[in-house]
Amino acid sequence: MEEAGKGKGCGLLKVVVARGRNLAVRDFTSSDPYVIVRVADATAKTKVINSCLNPVWNEEMAFSMKEPVGVIKFEVFDWDRFKYDDKMGHAYLDLQPVAAATKLRRALQLTEGETKLRKVAPDVENCLFSDSFVTYANGEIALDAWLRLRNVESGELFITVKWIEAEDMK
């Protein structure tokens, strides 16, 4: 697990870039995709998956933060050896539903078990492909989501965002 923004916060935001689906062709018949993840002033990158339009990364990145606020930006690129890497779209995820679920979890004083805390629906303001749910389980607030890539002819990313407060990291 790669950790970015280390030592700045009171909690840990884990971002799992699980897989891509129907990504755009940027080479002759395929692409060599990778994803750059940006949270606040920290950046992390997945490995390159060669010749694949439906890649599986399953890579987890960790970012130390005070609170789960702001926006996570996902940028997909096609790696090229001899020229600039080609853009394959981007998506973003607002952390507001995760922050709201964290406050709800505190208010409900949840400490164990699994609980659905909030539904997040796709709309023009987000990149969600379908309904997603924020859940609490095993000390983590988690959101699994398919994100539709923007500024590209096709493509989606499946990601998981997990928030772990400092007192739950023991």
C-alpha positions as CSV (number, residue, x, y, z in Angstrom):
1,M,0.0,0.0,0.0
2,E,1.4,3.4,-1.0
3,E,0.9,6.2,1.5
4,A,0.8,9.8,0.4
5,G,0.4,12.9,2.4
6,K,1.8,11.1,5.4
7,G,1.7,12.6,8.8
8,K,-0.8,15.4,8.2
9,G,-4.0,14.1,9.7
10,C,-6.1,12.4,12.3
11,G,-7.5,9.7,10.0
12,L,-6.7,7.6,7.0
13,L,-8.4,7.8,3.6
14,K,-7.8,4.6,1.7
15,V,-8.6,4.6,-2.1
16,V,-8.7,1.3,-3.9
17,V,-8.6,1.5,-7.7
18,A,-10.1,-1.9,-8.4
19,R,-10.6,-2.1,-12.1
20,G,-11.6,-0.4,-15.4
21,R,-14.3,-1.3,-17.9
22,N,-14.7,-0.5,-21.6
23,L,-11.7,1.9,-21.6
24,A,-11.0,3.8,-24.8
25,V,-8.5,2.5,-27.4
26,R,-5.5,4.8,-27.6
27,D,-3.0,2.6,-29.4
28,F,-3.8,0.6,-32.5
29,T,-6.3,-1.9,-31.0
30,S,-5.9,-1.5,-27.3
31,S,-4.4,0.7,-24.5
32,D,-1.8,0.5,-21.7
33,P,-3.8,2.1,-18.9
34,Y,-2.8,3.5,-15.5
35,V,-4.6,5.8,-13.1
36,I,-3.4,8.8,-11.2
37,V,-5.3,9.5,-8.0
38,R,-5.2,13.1,-6.5
39,V,-6.4,13.9,-3.0
40,A,-5.7,17.5,-1.7
41,D,-2.0,18.0,-2.4
42,A,-1.1,14.3,-2.6
43,T,-0.8,12.1,-5.6
44,A,-0.5,8.4,-6.2
45,K,-0.4,6.2,-9.3
46,T,-1.3,2.6,-10.2
47,K,0.9,0.3,-12.2
48,V,0.5,0.1,-16.0
49,I,-1.6,-2.8,-17.4
50,N,-0.4,-3.6,-20.9
51,S,-2.8,-4.1,-23.8
52,C,-6.0,-4.1,-21.8
53,L,-9.3,-2.2,-22.1
54,N,-10.8,-3.9,-19.0
55,P,-7.8,-3.8,-16.5
56,V,-7.7,-5.1,-13.0
57,W,-5.4,-3.1,-10.7
58,N,-6.7,-3.8,-7.2
59,E,-4.3,-1.2,-5.8
60,E,-4.8,0.6,-2.5
61,M,-3.4,4.0,-1.8
62,A,-3.6,5.7,1.6
63,F,-3.8,9.4,2.4
64,S,-3.5,10.9,5.9
65,M,-6.1,13.6,6.5
66,K,-7.9,15.5,9.3
67,E,-11.3,14.8,7.9
68,P,-12.7,13.1,4.8
69,V,-13.3,16.4,2.9
70,G,-12.7,17.6,-0.6
71,V,-12.7,15.7,-3.9
72,I,-10.8,12.7,-5.2
73,K,-9.7,13.1,-8.8
74,F,-9.0,10.0,-11.0
75,E,-7.1,10.5,-14.3
76,V,-6.7,7.6,-16.6
77,F,-3.8,7.6,-19.1
78,D,-2.5,5.3,-21.8
79,W,1.3,4.7,-21.3
80,D,3.4,5.3,-24.3
81,R,7.1,4.6,-24.5
82,F,8.2,7.2,-27.1
83,K,5.7,10.0,-26.8
84,Y,3.5,11.7,-24.2
85,D,1.0,9.5,-22.5
86,D,-2.5,9.8,-23.9
87,K,-5.4,11.0,-21.8
88,M,-8.2,8.4,-21.4
89,G,-10.6,10.4,-19.4
90,H,-11.1,11.5,-15.8
91,A,-13.6,11.2,-13.0
92,Y,-14.0,12.6,-9.6
93,L,-15.7,11.7,-6.3
94,D,-16.8,14.2,-3.7
95,L,-16.1,13.0,-0.2
96,Q,-19.1,14.8,1.3
97,P,-21.2,11.6,1.6
98,V,-18.3,10.0,3.4
99,A,-17.9,13.0,5.8
100,A,-21.7,13.0,6.4
101,A,-21.7,9.2,7.1
102,T,-18.8,9.7,9.5
103,K,-20.8,12.2,11.5
104,L,-23.8,9.9,11.5
105,R,-21.7,7.0,12.7
106,R,-20.4,9.2,15.6
107,A,-24.0,10.3,16.4
108,L,-25.2,6.7,16.4
109,Q,-22.1,5.6,18.3
110,L,-21.5,2.6,16.0
111,T,-18.6,0.5,17.0
112,E,-19.2,-2.9,15.5
113,G,-21.4,-4.7,13.0
114,E,-22.2,-3.6,9.5
115,T,-24.6,-0.7,8.8
116,K,-25.7,1.1,5.6
117,L,-25.5,4.7,6.4
118,R,-26.3,6.5,3.2
119,K,-27.3,6.1,-0.4
120,V,-25.6,8.2,-3.0
121,A,-27.4,8.5,-6.4
122,P,-25.9,9.5,-9.8
123,D,-26.6,13.1,-10.9
124,V,-25.2,15.8,-13.1
125,E,-22.9,17.0,-10.3
126,N,-21.0,13.7,-9.9
127,C,-19.5,10.9,-12.0
128,L,-21.4,8.0,-10.5
129,F,-22.5,5.4,-13.0
130,S,-25.1,3.9,-10.6
131,D,-26.4,4.1,-7.0
132,S,-23.8,3.6,-4.4
133,F,-24.0,3.1,-0.6
134,V,-21.8,4.4,2.2
135,T,-21.5,1.6,4.8
136,Y,-19.8,1.2,8.2
137,A,-18.1,-2.1,8.9
138,N,-15.0,-3.2,10.9
139,G,-14.1,0.3,11.9
140,E,-14.3,1.7,8.4
141,I,-16.7,3.9,6.5
142,A,-16.7,2.6,3.0
143,L,-18.1,3.7,-0.4
144,D,-17.9,1.4,-3.4
145,A,-18.7,3.1,-6.7
146,W,-18.6,2.7,-10.5
147,L,-17.4,6.1,-11.9
148,R,-18.1,7.1,-15.5
149,L,-15.1,8.7,-17.1
150,R,-15.5,12.2,-18.6
151,N,-14.0,13.8,-21.7
152,V,-13.6,10.4,-23.4
153,E,-15.7,8.2,-25.7
154,S,-16.1,5.3,-23.2
155,G,-14.9,3.9,-19.9
156,E,-15.7,3.4,-16.2
157,L,-13.7,2.9,-13.1
158,F,-14.7,0.8,-10.1
159,I,-13.2,2.2,-6.9
160,T,-13.6,1.9,-3.1
161,V,-13.0,4.7,-0.7
162,K,-12.5,3.9,3.0
163,W,-12.2,6.3,5.9
164,I,-10.7,5.2,9.2
165,E,-10.6,7.6,12.1
166,A,-7.5,7.7,14.3
167,E,-9.2,6.1,17.3
168,D,-10.2,3.1,15.0
169,M,-6.6,2.5,13.8
170,K,-5.3,0.8,17.0
